[in-house]
């Protein structure tokens, strides 16, 4: 009797897994090539790059032994065997690149980047983020701020004219199915997890810390994204009735505490570009990594428009938030 009762639930679970298998497969196809790219980037000679980068930053070289060295000529003064410390004319080493090779091909001694320190790092990032208006009051960062605000405003004005093109346009049906909400969410969350697993399997602390930084960037950019969503309460394009245009979409939608139901800005674009910026910064020595990272992020972001989940202005502001918060907040101490 009990088996008869459990059988419908088992069949329902099997049917659900069968329907979702294509989503899992597509998400895996999005995630694993990027993970392989990370491994290839590390295989590109990280240990040599560490030594070369450290030497170039310190202004050092390794000359061949000759009679003029103190070892060969005791009458000469002894050379300083230790590299110069950071000072006014010698900037501190950049934690954004590997500084040591203690455990793996791309290991790093920056113990501050860890799961243990992540909550405090996020709190520090948020403090800098919400105090940003004080920077504007001091006359700083006005050009990029006005540029982002201006482009966003222009796109909001043109949204009612652009979005109708995607309504009932079957040309994007296949794209929308591939880059569905489920697939892109799995890819966005699964990629840092896959990078971290890669670092564990390779005993590579630099790769592990890259994944932790991606998680930090994701959280940092998600918080202001949710706040803006809760305030703007913009209708999604799919929620606009067919007999209405796309005007007057702000302050019309009901939202949850986490901003669900609000279109402005795009959370997918914010998350995708925050993670892409981490990858582009951490592996900038490999010229193709930024292209791949930002290319995939742009694809995921744009897919939200024909899917009728977001307006172009939502996507642009989301991408701008993800990039700027990661570039100038998460990595603020690594630009000095």
NUGUFI-154240 format. One line per 10 residues: number of its first residue (from 1); for each residue x, y, z of C-alpha. Coordinates in steps of 0.1 Angstrom, whole numbers, padded with zeros to 4 digits. Each point is the difference from the previous one (the first is absolute). Last residue first. Layout:
NUM) X:Y:Z | ...
***
This chain:
336) 0477:0510:-0047 | -0025:-0017:-0023 | -0003:-0031:0021 | -0017:0017:0029 | -0029:0011:-0022 | -0005:-0034:-0015 | -0034:-0007:0016 | -0010:0036:-0003 | 0013:0015:-0032 | 0000:-0029:-0024
326) -0027:-0021:0017 | -0024:0028:0007 | 0007:0015:-0035 | -0005:-0032:-0020 | -0031:-0014:0017 | -0017:0034:0003 | 0007:0008:-0037 | -0014:-0034:-0011 | -0031:0006:0020 | -0004:0035:-0013
316) 0003:-0013:-0036 | -0023:-0029:0005 | -0028:0020:0016 | 0003:0027:-0028 | -0004:-0027:-0026 | -0033:-0011:0015 | -0002:-0032:0020 | -0017:-0034:0002 | -0014:0001:-0035 | 0022:-0029:-0010
306) 0011:0022:-0029 | 0015:0023:0026 | 0014:-0025:0026 | 0023:-0015:-0026 | 0019:0032:-0001 | 0014:-0006:0035 | 0010:-0037:-0006 | 0017:0009:-0033 | 0018:0031:0016 | 0013:-0022:0029
296) 0012:-0026:-0025 | 0019:0026:-0019 | 0013:0017:0031 | 0017:-0032:0012 | 0011:-0012:-0034 | 0015:0034:-0010 | 0015:0005:0035 | 0017:-0035:-0002 | 0014:0004:-0035 | 0028:0024:0010
286) 0015:-0024:0026 | 0018:0023:0024 | -0034:0013:0010 | -0007:-0032:0019 | -0011:0015:0033 | -0015:0031:-0015 | -0020:-0017:-0028 | -0012:-0027:0024 | -0012:0025:0026 | -0016:0022:-0026
276) -0019:-0030:-0014 | -0014:-0008:0034 | -0013:0035:0005 | -0012:0001:-0037 | -0021:-0031:0003 | -0015:0009:0034 | -0011:0035:-0011 | -0013:-0012:-0033 | -0020:-0028:0017 | -0014:0025:0026
266) -0013:0023:-0028 | -0008:0034:0014 | -0029:0008:0000 | -0024:-0029:-0007 | -0018:-0004:0033 | -0018:-0032:0007 | 0025:-0014:0025 | 0017:0028:0018 | 0013:-0020:0029 | -0026:0014:0024
256) -0027:-0010:-0025 | -0013:0023:-0027 | -0034:0012:-0013 | 0004:0019:-0033 | -0012:0034:-0011 | 0026:0024:0014 | 0016:0002:-0034 | -0017:-0013:-0032 | -0015:0032:-0012 | 0005:-0007:-0037
246) 0004:-0035:-0015 | -0031:0001:-0021 | -0033:-0016:0010 | -0023:-0024:-0019 | 0024:-0029:0006 | 0000:0005:0038 | 0034:0009:0015 | 0012:-0029:0023 | 0024:-0014:-0027 | 0017:0033:-0002
236) 0008:-0001:0038 | -0018:0026:0020 | 0022:0024:0019 | 0000:0001:0038 | 0026:0027:0000 | 0006:0001:0038 | 0001:-0038:0006 | 0020:-0006:-0031 | 0025:0027:0010 | 0005:-0016:0033
226) 0004:-0035:-0016 | 0027:0013:-0023 | 0017:0018:0029 | 0004:-0034:0018 | 0007:-0022:-0031 | 0032:0019:-0009 | 0018:-0007:0032 | -0013:-0036:0002 | 0012:-0009:-0036 | 0033:0018:0005
216) 0007:-0019:0032 | -0009:-0033:-0017 | 0023:0008:-0029 | 0027:0009:0026 | -0005:-0035:0015 | 0003:-0016:-0034 | 0032:0019:-0007 | 0013:-0011:0035 | -0004:-0036:-0010 | 0019:0006:-0033
206) 0028:0016:0019 | 0000:-0028:0026 | 0008:-0026:-0025 | -0001:-0036:0014 | -0011:-0010:-0036 | -0031:-0018:0012 | -0008:0028:0025 | 0006:0027:-0026 | -0023:-0018:-0025 | -0027:-0003:0026
196) 0002:0038:0006 | -0003:0006:-0037 | -0030:-0023:-0002 | -0017:0018:0029 | 0008:0034:-0017 | -0016:-0013:-0032 | -0030:-0018:0015 | -0017:0032:0014 | 0000:0019:-0033 | -0005:-0032:-0022
186) -0028:-0013:0021 | -0017:0035:-0001 | 0005:0001:-0037 | -0016:-0033:-0006 | -0030:0006:0023 | -0007:0035:-0014 | 0001:-0013:-0036 | 0031:0005:-0022 | -0007:-0031:-0021 | -0037:0005:-0002
176) 0003:0037:-0006 | 0024:-0006:-0028 | -0024:-0025:-0016 | -0029:0024:0002 | 0020:0031:-0012 | -0013:0000:-0036 | -0036:-0006:0013 | -0006:0037:0006 | -0032:0002:0020 | 0015:0030:0020
166) 0036:0006:-0009 | -0005:0029:-0023 | -0025:0015:0025 | 0030:0005:0024 | 0018:0026:-0020 | -0025:0029:-0002 | -0012:-0002:0036 | 0036:-0005:0011 | 0013:0032:-0017 | -0004:0024:0030
156) 0013:-0027:0024 | 0030:-0004:-0023 | 0008:0037:0001 | -0003:0001:0038 | 0024:-0030:0003 | 0025:0016:-0024 | -0001:0033:0020 | 0002:-0017:0034 | 0030:-0021:-0011 | 0018:0030:-0016
146) -0009:0023:0030 | 0016:-0024:0024 | 0030:-0007:-0023 | 0007:0038:-0002 | -0008:0009:0036 | 0025:-0024:0016 | 0014:0025:0025 | -0011:0036:0008 | 0001:-0004:0038 | -0037:-0002:0002
136) 0002:-0028:-0026 | 0022:-0020:0024 | -0024:0006:0028 | -0027:-0014:-0022 | 0020:-0033:0000 | -0006:-0006:0037 | -0024:-0028:-0009 | 0027:-0018:-0020 | 0028:0005:0024 | -0021:-0014:0029
126) -0012:-0028:-0022 | 0035:-0011:-0008 | 0010:0000:0037 | -0030:-0021:0008 | 0008:-0024:-0029 | 0036:-0004:0012 | -0012:-0007:0036 | -0023:-0027:-0013 | 0027:-0015:-0023 | 0027:-0003:0027
116) -0006:-0036:0009 | -0008:-0010:-0036 | 0035:0012:-0010 | 0017:0029:-0017 | 0019:0015:0029 | 0025:-0028:-0001 | 0018:0016:-0030 | 0029:-0025:-0002 | -0008:-0010:-0035 | 0001:-0033:-0020
106) 0000:-0001:-0038 | 0018:-0032:-0008 | -0008:-0014:0034 | 0007:0002:0038 | 0024:0028:0009 | 0007:0018:-0033 | -0001:0036:0010 | -0014:0034:-0011 | -0027:-0012:-0024 | -0018:0030:-0015
96) -0027:0023:0014 | 0020:0001:0032 | 0021:0028:-0016 | 0034:0003:0016 | 0005:0032:0019 | 0013:0030:-0019 | 0038:0009:0001 | 0007:0037:-0001 | -0018:0009:0032 | 0008:-0034:0016
86) -0006:-0037:-0006 | 0030:-0021:0011 | 0030:-0005:-0021 | 0009:-0036:-0009 | 0023:-0018:0024 | 0036:-0009:-0007 | 0013:0035:0003 | 0034:-0001:-0017 | 0032:-0003:0020 | 0025:0028:-0007
76) 0027:-0009:-0025 | 0034:-0012:0013 | -0013:-0036:0002 | -0001:-0002:-0039 | -0017:-0031:-0014 | -0028:0000:0026 | -0002:0038:0000 | -0008:0000:-0037 | 0025:0017:-0024 | 0015:-0033:-0010
66) -0032:-0012:-0017 | -0030:-0020:0009 | -0030:0004:-0023 | -0024:0028:0008 | -0033:-0007:0016 | -0021:0032:-0004 | -0019:0022:0024 | -0023:0029:-0004 | -0023:-0012:0027 | -0030:-0002:-0023
56) 0021:-0017:-0027 | 0014:-0026:0024 | -0034:-0008:0014 | -0016:-0003:-0035 | 0028:-0023:-0013 | -0001:-0022:0031 | -0038:-0002:-0001 | -0001:-0005:-0037 | 0024:-0029:0002 | -0022:-0017:0026
46) -0032:0008:-0020 | 0014:-0017:-0031 | -0030:-0002:-0023 | -0014:-0029:0019 | -0019:0025:0023 | -0017:0015:-0031 | -0008:-0035:-0013 | -0017:-0008:0033 | -0020:0032:-0001 | -0010:-0007:-0036
36) -0011:-0035:0010 | -0023:0016:0025 | -0014:0023:-0027 | -0006:-0030:-0022 | -0017:-0016:0030 | -0027:0026:0007 | -0019:0006:-0032 | -0001:-0036:-0011 | -0010:-0009:0036 | -0029:0025:-0002
26) -0012:-0016:-0033 | 0001:-0035:0015 | -0018:0011:0032 | -0027:0017:-0020 | -0004:-0030:-0023 | -0003:-0023:0031 | -0028:0022:0014 | -0028:-0018:-0019 | 0013:-0034:0009 | 0006:0009:0036
16) -0036:0012:0003 | -0012:-0033:-0016 | 0020:-0020:0024 | -0012:0020:0030 | -0036:-0004:-0011 | 0005:-0038:-0005 | 0014:-0003:0035 | -0029:0021:0014 | -0026:-0022:-0018 | 0017:-0032:0013
6) 0001:0010:0036 | -0037:-0009:0006 | 0002:-0033:-0018 | 0031:-0009:0020 | -0018:0008:0032 | -0028:-0024:-0009
***
